[in-house]
Amino acid sequence: MPVVLILLTTLPLAPALAALAGRARVSETLSLVTALSSFGLAVALVPVAAHGPVQFGILRADAISVVFLLGTTFLYAATATYSIGYLGAERSHPGFSRYARRFHLGLNLFAWSMMCAPLMDGLALLWIAVEITTVVSALLVALDDTDNAAEAAWKYVLLASAGLGIGLLATIVMYYAGSTVLGSSYDVAFAPLLTAGTTLPHTAVQLAFVLAVVGFGTKVGLFPVHTWLPDAHSEAPTPVSAMLSGSLLAVSFYAVLRYYQVAAGALGSGFPRTVLLVFGVLTLLLAALYLLEQRDLKRLLAYSSVEHMGILAIGVGLGAPLALAGVLLHVIAHAAAKGNAFFGAGVLVRKYRTKDTGTIRACLDTLPWTAPLFLFAILALSAMPPFGLFRSEFQIVAGGLASAHDTVTVVLVVLVTLAFLGLSVATTRMLFVRGGGDLPVRGEPSAWMVAPMVAGLLVLLVLGVHPPADFADLLARGVAELGGGA
């Protein structure tokens, strides 16, 4: 199994080097093969990580790591497939070769950095990996060379860099906390900190955890450090938007979970859970209110991502084992659903040449495949059965009620319902309402843009109806690693 860890952290470099060498066609093919292989390797880790961590040098994969790795690699594979159709229509345009090289270079480095992050054994290495995701993704946000894209990229860089500066301070403070018990030259890996447990100085751990939530929470999209997210997701190329929403936010939340593990072991779960509940409720409230008034399709989906990050924070804050299982399931289901939603949005924007939800009309008449698949994605994001997000959110709610957090759970249900209204009104108008004027010609831009949405729908159905036994064991192991019920 160590060879799997090595492959996962090196394979995406091959198509990136091919793009750097100016071989756009080769890079496109290699990207698809590498992405599918990466997902297969992540799946191969599931039964192993369900029984214990896999270690090789600075690389480590436990159940929590593999959950986030599955979401990232699946979305990487789906995006690599979608990108073939997305770029295909631009092949005859001047400057396409240069754009395609930059796109594939950035896409594969972005996926590589997000695959490395969950496999890093230590808070300092994790911070470095998350910082690399910022640099690469900021360049991808600005890839279209428009004024709005450049502005969004700069805003993202400034806010994310400030946030990760705070995250670095959290890393330093946590290192100090460990050094008081383990000595100044201890190995800054996860295991020594978790083993030290309650012997760590409580004040330092509390400070480090709050700094981590604020710092890495900037990349997660938690309130009040979320403001870069709608702009960046709206202006980035559609495949990049899908990976930003479905994977980058989750990988940043993974960093918060690692600090949560240490804080819960040192302080008990009460303090870190309270912090996450406060940030989670405020984030969900903000997203639900903004979803009611959005007219930009991609910004609508961006605020939906903020909503789901708030749900994750609340789920961990509730602390019940069932809620924690729901959180881990939610990570993968959200990646599939949000990928599908952005893929569908990309087709809609290309077909109607606008992101204005008030202008897009009668999509079911013009897009026979994309429109129903987009509708299913929105229903999945709204936690409708039989999709995976229904199961995950039901587990979070049930866990909240079982752990006597009735007030927070009721607030969660009310705000999720409010968010559903915002998503459903805009989607109904775009798909079912016929407006004045001529409609675009009926037909799909490319089968390559439809295929990953079909795959995402199948994943959502499997996760919602009957998750595989090995995957269920992985979630159970992940809950134990998070200290469920502690």
Secondary structure, 3 states (H helix, E strand, C coil): CHHHHHHHCCCCHHHHHHHHCCCHHHHHHHHHHHHHHHHHHHHHHHHHHCCCCEEECCEEECHHHHHHHHHHHHHHHHHHHHHHHHHHCCCCCCCHHHHHHHHHHHHHHHHHHHHHHHHECCHHHHHHHHHHHHHHHHHHHCCCCCHHHHHHHHHHHHHHHHHHHHHHHHHHHHHHHHHHHHCCCCCCCHHHHHHHHHHCCHHHHHHHHHHHHHHHHHHHCCCCCCCHHHHHHHHCCHHHHHHHHHHHHHHHHHHHHHHHHHHHHHHCCHHHHHHHHHHHHHHHHHHHHHHCCCCEHHHHHHHHHHHHHHHHHHHHHHCCHHHHHHHHHHHHHHHHHHHHHHHHHHHHHHHHCCCECCCCCCHHHHCCCHHHHHHHHHHHHCCCCCCHHHHHHHHHHHHHHHCCCHHHHHHHHHHHHHHHHHHHHHHHHHHHCCCCCCCCCCCCCCHHHHHHHHHHHHHHHHHHHCCCHHHHHHHHHHHHHCCCCC
